Amino acid sequence: MYYDPFVLPFTLGMSALLIYLAVTYIRWIRSFPPRDRRTIRKNILSRKTLKAGKEIFMECLVHHKIFRTHPFLGYMHMCFGLGWFLLIVIGKIESVTYHPSWTNPPYYAIFFRFFHPAGADFPGSRVFAFLMDLVLLTILSGLLLAWLKRLYSRLLGMRRTTNHRPFDRLILTTLWLIFPLRFLAESFTAALRGGGGFLTQSAGELLSRFLPVDQLFYPAWWAYSSTLGLFFVLLPFSRYMHIPTEMVYILLKNWGIRQGDTFNAFSRFQLYACSRCGICLDRCQLGSVLNIRDTQPVYFLRKIRHGQDHSTADNNCLLCGRCEEACPVDLRLNALRLTQRPDRSHITKETYAYIPTPVPSLSRTRVAYFAGCMGQLTPGVTRSMCALFDKAGIDYTFIDEQGGICCGRPMLLSGNRGTASVLMAKNKAAIQASGAELLVTSCPICYKTFKENYGLDIPVLHHSEYISRLIEARLLQPRRSDLKTVFHSPCELGRGSGVYAAPKAVLHAVSHLQDTALDDHRSLCCGGSLANTVITPEQRTALAKNTLDTYLAYRPDLLVTACPLCKKTFGKNDTPVPVKDLAEIVAENC
């Protein structure tokens, strides 16, 4: 059996880490509600596990989503993730090829260059030496980029990087030392015994010219093992807990576990899966426009994890979804934020008793139209929709034409789920009483709420989707104007609900739609978000102006949105071009 005392730090550190992870994850999963545990048992042997395995490879090792942010940044993360994985896998295959026993101790493959006689060739020994050196060189190149990122983050596509705690800087230093120490240990050993690859053999021969490698090679192996062991011991208490936790989180979400309304064990998996990469920092308009630097998810989740006060950060978020869309771990950041907003409502069913209970309609209509609060406050949008219904010959019911109540989403966003449930019950009764087969709304906020929270048994469409269908069916035949338009995709419609194609299809039919760098998931928030209760009206105006200026830099004849709240927010600023809703420009061209 191969053994040397220097393997003890690595072995003890790895053992402590594995025990800690097993105990922690089992404890968290056992606290899942019975329904979620049944879901795990049902799907653990299904194709969903294979799908999760692919995602683990692509995101935990290759870091595919980070490559989308910037290729150098993706390469840097891949060097550490995939590189370290390949060192372990190729090293294990190499050690088993030399000493054909799968029962070799775990440290044997890690310290193979120390234990195996360099002069004793075995099948593929030179190929293995080359591959291991190639992988090590790749990791060292990633380490160089990590150093450069600390000095000049823009080189890797990031304007700002995360401000880490002193403890996290300690373990970061430990991680940065691991691979240079391995390189030195293997190079010193190759200088003494030979058998190194193209990197370590050449480096060892060079270093031996001016260093006493015979005296340094053994301490180098001790330093490498000790640094590995220290990294494993510190890992659970640092941001690097994301390395194992992210893999478990990917499995759980693919098995069907979802974030609920309250903070629970699944929330904890998400909390610890955050790598604090800082990609969310550049996505947040509160930071880039208003210079608010402490509320972004990387800091918000860290405060929760370490028991720090986060009461202000709970509500200081637009919930626009820009950070969530960019998150390489696919954390449900908006849902996690909402779990921290307490329900302070004192609303009961009697609060809205003055609203009459709707009587089921005797004449059933095909379509029910719900303008919503913001629709009522932007009458140009509702007038345009009614004109389009009439033009297309649609039999519809304007549910809240004479006034109505909120869909409930503002209450949900503030954490007041009790109030929201009362509002939703009233609206659901009105929708059901209409006897409609389809619900159309102009407000993306209402649209998202009707689809996700109401449990309706009829389809729900945003007016952009419905207008697109009417044009496809030739019930509407708008003319194409000469106007150059730029489309602002509302947060709740685009990132929130995944509706991108329909608005653009409609605009292509009635105008010359320009492509921009802000299309689809990259769109900016208008600043009128109902979710943020902290920023001032002046700050909202600054956000809206910044967003407007960014879109108007493309010099359109018309800025088009598909949300009455966005239109109203933009309308508070003096603009050189009109801002209109999608329905308005279609109605004008029919």
MOURMO-V452488 format. One line per field, one symbol per residue. ss: DSSP state (2 for helix, 1 for strand, 0 for the rest). phi: phi as a letter, one per 40 degrees, with the letter a starting at -180 (. if undefined). psi: psi as a letter, one per 20 degrees, with the letter a starting at -180 (. if undefined). Layout:
BEGIN
ss: ???
phi: ???
psi: ???
END
This chain:
BEGIN
ss: 00002222222222222222222222222200022222222220002222222222222220022222202222222222222222222222222222000000022222022220000000002222222222222222222222222220222200000000022222222222222222222222222220000002222222200000222222222222222222222220002222222222222222200000000022222222200000222220222200000000222222222000002222200000022222000000222222000000000022220000000000000011110222222022222222222222000111000000000022222000222222222222222222000111100222222222200000111122222222220000000000011111000000000000222222222201100000022200000000000000222222222222222200000111100222222200000001111222222200
phi: .caadcccdccccccccccccccccccccccccdccccccccbcbbccccccccccccbcbcgdccdccacccccdccdcccccccdcccccccccccbcaccdcdccccbdcccccccccadgdccccccccccccccccccccccccccaccdbgbcbbccccdcccccccccccdccccdcccccccccbggccccccccccccccbbcccccccdccccccccdccccccdcbbccccdcccccccccccchcbcccbcbccccdcdccccfcgccccccccccbbgcbbbcdccccccccbgccbcccdbcacfcgccccccccgcccccccccccccbcbcbccdbcccccccdccccbcbbbbcgdccccbccccccccccdcccgccbbcdbcchabdchcdccccgccccdccccccccccccccgccabbbccdccdccccbbcgcbbcbbccccccdcccccgcbbcccccccbbbcccdcccccbgcbcccccccccbaccccbcbcfccccccgcdcccbbccdccccccccccdccccccfccacbbbacccccccccbcbcbcbbcdccccccbb
psi: ppqqhiiggggggggggggggggghggghhiqqhghhhgghhihkaihhgghgghgghhhghlghhhhgphggggghhggfhghghggghgggghhggnmpijqqhighhkghghpohinqrpjghggggghhggghgghhhhghgghhhhnhhhkjphqrpoqqhghhghghgghhghhhgggghggghhhiajrahghgghghghihjqmhhihgghhhgggghggggghhhgijrijihghhhghgggghhijpqpahqpahhhhghgiipikhjhhgihohhghgikojjiqhhhghhgghjkrpkhghgimpikijggghioiilqmhghhghijoqojqkprhihkhipqpqppphopqhpppohrghhhimhhghggghhhgghikporpngkhjqbrqhighgghiimhgghhgghgghhhhghhhjqipppqiohggghghhhihkqjqqpqqhgggggghghjkhpmqqorjppqppooqghgehhijoggghhgghhhianppqrijqcijqqqiijpihojgqrhhhghggggggghggiijlrhppprkphggghghiiqpqiqqpqqghghghhj.
END
